[in-house]
Amino acid sequence: MRLAKFLAHAGVASRRAAEGIVAEGRVTVHGEVVTDPARDVDETSAVALDGRAVAPEPHEVHALNKPAGVVSTARDTHGRPTVVQLVRSSRRLYPVGRLDADTTGLILLTNDGGLAERLTHPRYGVKKVYRARIQPARLAPRALEALREGVELEDGRTGRADVRQPAPGVLELTIREGRKRQVRRMVEAVGHRVVELERIAFGPLGLRGLEPGKSRRLTKAEVERLRRLAEPRQRRPSRGRAPGATTRGGGAKPARPKPRSGRRPQR
């Protein structure tokens, strides 16, 4: 991990402020002054700030039911309320991804940068479920199918989405990407407008029992489920196939008949 990022995860300062602290010569690694914020370090690197040892703070993950009007940042230059202000913790938390100020629902906050990156990177395909109220309320079958197959946006075509319409004017969309205002833009691309938007699930987590504006810290078991969900998927060989035993067509290599005693197999 880069030194500036290490300091940020330890709760010393934001990453940008940490770069300035390093440049001032206040940080040592193994007893030597380091002024390069990109220097690679880990927990065994004996990082110290002004002579005092620095270690990453214990990780926490919190779930928040974000109300409308709250921004998904740690600080806001316009003085608007932030998601961080709604979570009780002494740790330096930041949101996992973002929800628009007008969008409500489930958002995670953590000080675990590695987990946050995996949960938001499209390569890991962690699903997010949104409930949208749209206008006009009637959605044509062609528009519904377009949302499911992926629509063309200015930053490229979206991936496939699971979409259902449980009631007139209401859509539930499950996506595995995290582009800016993606759900709103997808709905606009098929000729409709989102008037209300709520995220109701993030991976295995939902909003059950969590009132708007309230948060709770995830249990160890819930965090572990998130970690497993964001692990790189490895391809496993099919059952009954030995590694490397494939035919030209990609199937399992047929076994040759065993010869009878004293006789060669017939060809």
Beta strands, then each sheet from edge to edge (+ up, - down):
strand 1: 27-29
strand 2: 32-33
strand 3: 47-49
strand 4: 52-53
strand 5: 61-66
strand 6: 94-95
strand 7: 104-110
strand 8: 128-135
strand 9: 152-153
strand 10: 156-157
strand 11: 162-167
strand 12: 170-175
strand 13: 193-202
strand 14: 205-206
strand 15: 215-217
sheet 1: 2+ 1- 3+ 4-
sheet 2: 6+ 7- 5+ 15-
sheet 3: 6+ 7- 13- 8+ 12- 11+
sheet 4: 6+ 7- 13- 14+
sheet 5: 9+ 10-
end
